[in-house]
Amino acid sequence: MGEANNQLKYGNYTEQMGRLKKAMGSGFYLEAMFIEYAVIEDRTESILRHAGVFNSEKHNTLARKLNRIADLARGKKALLRKYITVETVDEIRTWKGERNRLIHALLDQDLSTDELEQIAKEGQRLAKLLCSKATSYRGALERERQKNENGGDIR
């Protein structure tokens, strides 16, 4: 991805995180959940791209991306394991299931604002956590590349 695309993506990410904060502050929990899902989906793709294993045909759903990340995190020598745990992936899966349950049954059940708020807050926590972990992982990969390019000497 070129520098211009990275800047555009960063700008979009910043805008969406601002929208997420506004949505949460205004009690727009459904909107917040849509933003959280999009951010989580984007960050999982980013992790797979940085790991050098992203395949748009194989990793075309969040579930498949999460499965691949969990597989990578299980690797004993995998750098990703230091940043993303299988437990974190499981937390995201659980949140995704709750979010999907609410979205698909929106008109079929009585939803309390408290329930929506709880799921939106958990999604916000997980989105922020995943963003942080993805950034840390990307930085570690970059340090590792520099170390290898410099023959093991990082200055």
ABEGO torsion letter per residue (X at the ends): XBAAAAAAAAAAAAAAAAAAAAAAAAGBAAAAAAAAAAAAAAAAAAAAAAAGABBAAABABAAAAAAAAAAAAABAABAAAAABBAAAAAAAAAAAAAAAAAAAAAAABBBBAAAAAAAAAAAAAAAAAAAAAAAAAAAAAAAAAAAAAAGGBBX
